[in-house]
Amino acid sequence: MTEPVTFEAFREKFGSVQACVEALFQARWPDGYRCPICRHSRYYLTRTRRLPLFECKACRHQTSIIAGTVIEGSSTSLTKWFQAMFLLAQPGGISSLRLSEILEVTYKTAWLLSHKIRVAMQSAEQSELLADAVRMESFGYGTSNFLNAHQPLMLGGSFNDAGDLQGIKMQQPDPDHVRMPERTINKEGYQAFRSNQVRSESVDSFPFYAKAHPKLSPYRRQLKLWLNDTFGGIGAKHLQAYLNEFCFRANAMLGKSGAAIFQSLLSWCATTSVCTYSILTSPRRTLPVAWRVFGSKSKWLKWHRRAWSY
């Protein structure tokens, strides 16, 4: 796959389990099979199972083609997994509801596939930090009518000597790094972003109210439109997963074709450990829901209407 293809052409190319197995094998072991225990290169192959099983000739360890990948333990067919990867690699991504309709699976299955793939995207984003000249900004995700309900976000961009944008990162700050009730990010939040996302000494920081960089501003707008138009908005609990997805595609599109994005995603899915449903749905520390300090959502809306009338 060296050129972008349509979804129909993709389904035809990877319409069989065998075609998916071969592609997954190449993505997982690009230099040939290596035993995950002893790194031996020779194996016995068992084909009588639903998916092939590889047995190391040296230590006799057996491993499935999906063991050690985001697909591990899944009963969903490889063809549906590949289709989900392809659709999430497209510029606009896809909602779990729409994905469930296309794959003909339940919404829960589509949601789980999507978020496991986003874990691979997270691994890809964590593997490379911002370098060269870095600019750090902050902005809010949410409607302008309810500023006290915004989700504050950090945005970083790396630029080369010519001023060309090389990559972006987006991160939810730790709730302890957010000033309340303004919901702006404090100094510690900027320091945490730099520590987690930057490996450069040339870093400029700009506060919430500063004008956005002209090459970073479009990504702010695109993120908000994408989250609202594709998903109808995203809550704080899973917002970071969607930020990872957005940045994965944005960074890939800075220098790759659509087909190359799928190949990159497949490689990360083949080398990223599975994340279980219980982990994906476990509680996370987030900022308090804005209306709770008013006692109820109706009181919160009433307060805003009264404020708007002045």
KOLKENU-557157 format. One record per residue (C-alpha): residue in one letter; x, y negated, z negated. Coordinates in steps of 0.2 Angstrom, whole numbers, plus 5000, padded with zeros to 4 digits. Example, Ala and Ser with C-alpha at 12.3 -4.5 7.8 and 13.67 -1.06 7.14 Angstrom:
<kelums>
A506250224961;S506850054964;
</kelums>
This chain:
<kelums>
M500050005000;T501049855006;E499649745012;P497949695004;V496549815007;T494649805006;F493749904992;E493050025005;A494750065012;F495450084994;R494150214990;E494550305006;K496350305002;F496150364984;G494550454986;S495250624980;V495950664963;Q497550734972;A497850564980;C497750484963;V498850614954;E500150584967;A500150394965;L500050404946;F501550524946;Q502550404956;A502050264945;R502450354929;W504050434935;P504750324950;D506450414949;G505650584947;Y504950684933;R505750664916;C505250764901;P504650644887;I505550744874;C507250794881;R507250694898;H507550854908;S507150834926;R506551004931;Y504751074927;Y503451214930;L501851154937;T500151224932;R498751184944;T497351284936;R496751134925;R495650984929;L497350884930;P499050954933;L500151004918;F502050994918;E503051104908;C504951064905;K506051204910;A507351154896;C506251124881;R504551204887;H503651044882;Q502051024891;T501350864896;S499850814907;I499950684921;I498850564910;A499750594893;G500650434887;T499650324899;V498150214895;I497050354903;E497550484890;G496150574883;S494850504895;S493550624903;T493150494917;S493850544934;L495450474940;T494650414955;K493550304945;W495050244934;F495950194950;Q494450094957;A494250004940;M496149954941;F495949894959;L494449784954;L495249714939;A496749674950;Q495749564961;P495849374960;G494149364951;G494149524941;I492549604937;S491349614922;S490949774913;L489149764919;R489549754937;L490949884935;S489750004927;E488549984943;I489950014955;L490750164946;E489050234941;V489550254923;T488750184907;Y489150004902;K490150074887;T491250174898;A491550034910;W491949914895;L493150044888;L494050064904;S494149874907;H494849844889;K496149994891;I496749924907;R496849754899;V498049834886;A499149874900;M499049694906;Q499549634889;S501049744889;A501549674906;E501349494899;Q502349534883;S503749604893;E504349434900;L504449274891;L504349094898;A506049034903;D506948884912;A506048714908;V504548754897;R503048644893;M501848684879;E500048614879;S498448654869;F496648634875;G494948704870;Y493848834877;G491948794876;T490648674880;S491048484878;N489348464869;F489948564854;L491748514851;N491648594833;A491348764842;H492848764853;Q494148894853;P495848814853;L497048884865;M498948864868;L499548854886;G501348864892;G502148854909;S503948874915;F504648774929;N506248794939;D507448654943;A506348594958;G504848574947;D503948734954;L502848824942;Q503549004939;G502349074926;I501049034913;K500549104896;M499049084886;Q498749124867;Q497449114854;P498249034838;D498249114821;P496649044812;D497948984799;H498748874812;V497148774816;R496548614808;M494748614803;P493448554807;E494348464822;R494948634828;T496648574834;I498248674833;N499548614820;K501448614821;E501548794815;G500448854829;Y501648774842;Q503048854833;A502249024833;F501849014852;R503648964856;S504249114845;N503149234854;Q503049174872;V504649074875;R506549114878;S507148944883;E507948804873;S507248674885;V505448654878;D504248504878;S502748504867;F501148404870;P499748384858;F497848424861;Y497448244867;A498948234879;K498548234898;A498748404905;H500248434917;P499548424935;K500148604939;L499448674923;S497748584923;P497048694937;Y497348844926;R496348764912;R494848744923;Q494948904932;L495049004915;K493448914909;L492548944925;W493049124926;L492549164908;N490849074910;D490349134928;T491049314927;F490549354909;G489349224903;G490649164890;I491849264879;G491849264860;A493349244849;K493649424845;H494049484862;L494649314870;Q496449354869;A496249514880;Y495449404893;L496749284892;N498049424895;E497049474911;F496949304917;C498849264915;F499249444922;R498449404939;A498949214939;N500749264936;A500649404949;M499849284962;L501249164961;G502349274971;K501449434976;S500049504987;G498449584981;A499049754985;A500649724975;I499649664960;F498749834960;Q500349924961;S501049834947;L499549864936;L499550044940;S501350054935;W500949974918;C499450084916;A500550234919;T501850184906;T500750104892;S500050204878;V498250224876;C497250114864;T495750204856;Y493950134855;S494050114836;I495650004838;L494849904852;T493349874841;S494149844824;P493849684815;R495049534820;R495349374810;T494549234820;L493949054817;P492349044808;V490749024819;A490348844819;W488548844814;R488848954798;V489448804789;F487648724792;G486748884785;S485948924801;K486048894820;S484448794820;K485148674807;W486748664817;L485848614833;K484748494824;W486348404817;H487048394835;R485348324842;R485348194828;A487148144832;W486748134851;S485348014847;Y486447884839;
</kelums>
